[in-house]
Amino acid sequence: MIEFVVPGQPVGKGRPRVGKRGARAILYTPTKTANYEGLIAHTAQAAMAGRPLIETPVEVRLFIDCQIPASWSQKKQRQALAAEILPTTKPDADNVLKALNDGLNGVVWRDDVQDTIMRKRYSATPGLRVQIRPAVTAAVELEAA
C-alpha cells in the first residue's frame, strides 16, 4: 500500500482557460491547478520511494480534510471536528479527485484509477490523505467483511 498526505487546503481541478498566442486561441490549465497537481505529484513520488509504476487496477481511498472557517464560533468549530457539520462548499470532491488523478498519472500509475472511495470532512489540519492499494486486495477484504 502507498500512503501519503498532501498538506494544505485541498484544491479542485479548475476549468481550462482560453488564451491567445498570436492569432491562435490556446487552452491552458489555470496556474493554481497546475501548482496543486505538481505538489500532488511531488508528494506521491516521495511516497513511491523508487518503486515502479503500478500496472494493475488499484483502489484509491481519498480523505479530503477541509479547513474550518476561522470566523465560526468555537461551538460550531467543535461540531465540524466531530463531523456533525460537513463541508458543502468548494472544493467539490469530484474536482479534487480529478486533480489527484492528473497529478498521479505517470507517477504512481500509467493512466487513471479503477475504484475510488472518498470522504470529505472538516479537520484541524487541512490536506488530502491518500491510500492506494491493489484493487484485488481491496475486493478480497470487502468480500470477507
N, C-alpha and C positions, 0 to 999 in steps of 0.2 A: 504494500500500500504506500502511496505517496501522499504526504500531508504537508500543507504549508498555509501561512497566513499572509494575506496582502494587507498591510497596515493602512489605516486612514479611512475616511468616509468612502463607501463604495460609489462607483461612477458607472452609470449605464452607457451603453453604446449610443453615441449621438448619430443623428441622421447625416448622410453625406451632404456636403456643401458644394455649391457650384461657384467656380471662379473662372476668370478669363486669362488665357495666355495668348496674347496677340488677339487674333480674331476667333480663336477656338475657345469653346467652353470646356472646362475640365471639372471632374468630380474629385473631391478630396475629403479625407476623414478629418473631422474637427480636431484641433490640437489637444484639447482636454482628453478626448477619447484615445488618441494616439499615445499620449503620455501614459494614460492609465493602462492600456494594453501592454506598453513597454514595461511598466512596473510589474504587471502580472507575469510577463514572460521572464523577467529577471529573477523574480522570486521563485518561480517554478523551476527555472534552470538550476538554481542553487539546491532546491529540494531533490532534483533528479540526480545530483551528485555524479554526473558522468554516465549514468545508465543510458542504454539505447532507447530510441523512441518506442512507445508501446504500439504493437501491431495488432493486438487483439481488441475485441469490444471491451469497453470499460463502463463502470458506473461512477458518476460524479456526485458527491454529496456536497452541496453548496450552502453554507450558512452565511447569510447576509446580515451583518451586525451593523445597524444604523446608529448614528449619533443621536442622543436625546437632546432636544432643543433646550438650550440654556435658559430660555425665557419661561419654561414650565415651572410650576410650583414644585416644592420638594415632594409633596404628596403625589403629584402626577408623575414625577420622575421615578419614584419608588414603584408606582403602578406599572410604568413602562418596563422597568427592570424585572418585575415579576411576571411579565408577559400578559398583564391584564389589559394593557393598551398595546395594540400592534401598529406598526408603521403602515400608513396608507398614502404616503407622499413619495415623491421621487427620491431615489431612482426606482424605476419599475424593475421588478425581479427578472422579467424576461430580457430586458435590455442589459442588465448586469450579466446574465448568463451569456448573451451574445458577445459582450466584451471579453468575458473569461474564455469562451471557446476560441475567439480570434487570437487572444493572447497566448493560448496554449498550443495552437496549430504549429507544428514544426518544432516544438519544444518538448512536449510530453507525448503527443501522438501525431500521426501524419495528417489526419484530417477528421475533425469533428468527434463527437462523443455519442455514445449509444443511449444510455439511460441517465437521467438526472433526477435527483431528489433535492428540492430547495426549501429553505426556511428563511424567512425574513423577520427579524426581531430588533428591538432596541437593545443597546449594550452600552456599558460604561466605557468600553474600548471598541470603537468602530473599526470595521475591517471585513475582509472576506476570509472565511475559513474554508479550506478546500480539502476534500479527501477523494482520492482517485484509486480505484482498485479494479481488478479484472471483473467483468460482468458475470462470468461463470461462477466465481466465488460468491458474489452477492446473491445470485439466484439460488445457489445451494443453501445459503444461510436463511433466505426467505422461506424456502420450502420446509426447512427444519423447524421453523418457528410455529 
